Amino acid sequence: MQHDYTYPSVYLAYLFFFLSCAVTLYFFLRSRRDGYWGNHSEDVKYRMFDDDETQRREP
C-alpha cells in the first residue's frame, strides 16, 4: 500500500505560514500600541545617546 504524503506537507506549510503571519501581526500591533509609530518615536534612541555621552563625561 502506497501512502500519499502530499496533504500533511501542505497542511504543515500552511500552518507555518499562518503562524508566521500571526506572530508578525502581533508584534506589529504591539509596537503600534507601545508608541513606536508616533512623532516622538526616535526620542528613546536620542535619550540613550545623550545618557552615554553624559556617563563618559562624569568620571
C-alpha positions in Angstrom: 0.0 0.0 0.0 1.4 3.4 -1.0 0.9 6.4 1.2 0.3 9.9 -0.1 2.3 12.5 2.0 1.1 15.5 0.0 -1.6 16.6 2.4 0.4 16.6 5.6 3.2 18.6 4.0 0.7 21.1 2.6 -1.0 21.4 5.9 2.4 21.9 7.7 3.3 24.6 5.2 0.0 26.4 5.7 0.4 26.1 9.4 3.9 27.6 9.2 2.7 30.5 7.1 -0.3 31.2 9.4 2.0 31.2 12.5 4.5 33.5 10.8 1.8 35.9 9.8 0.2 35.8 13.3 3.5 36.5 15.0 4.3 39.3 12.6 0.9 40.9 13.1 1.1 40.5 16.9 4.4 42.3 17.1 3.3 45.0 14.6 0.2 45.8 16.7 2.1 45.7 19.9 4.7 48.1 18.6 2.0 50.4 17.4 0.3 50.3 20.8 3.6 51.0 22.6 4.0 54.2 20.7 6.8 53.4 18.2 4.8 54.9 15.3 4.3 58.5 16.5 6.1 61.8 16.0 8.4 61.1 19.0 9.3 57.5 18.1 13.0 58.3 17.8 13.2 60.1 21.2 14.3 56.9 23.0 17.3 56.5 20.7 18.4 60.1 21.3 17.9 59.9 25.0 20.1 56.7 25.1 22.8 58.5 23.1 22.6 61.5 25.5 22.9 59.2 28.5 26.0 57.6 27.0 27.7 61.0 26.5 26.9 62.2 30.0 28.3 59.0 31.5 31.5 59.4 29.7 32.0 63.0 30.9 31.2 62.3 34.6 34.3 60.2 35.7 
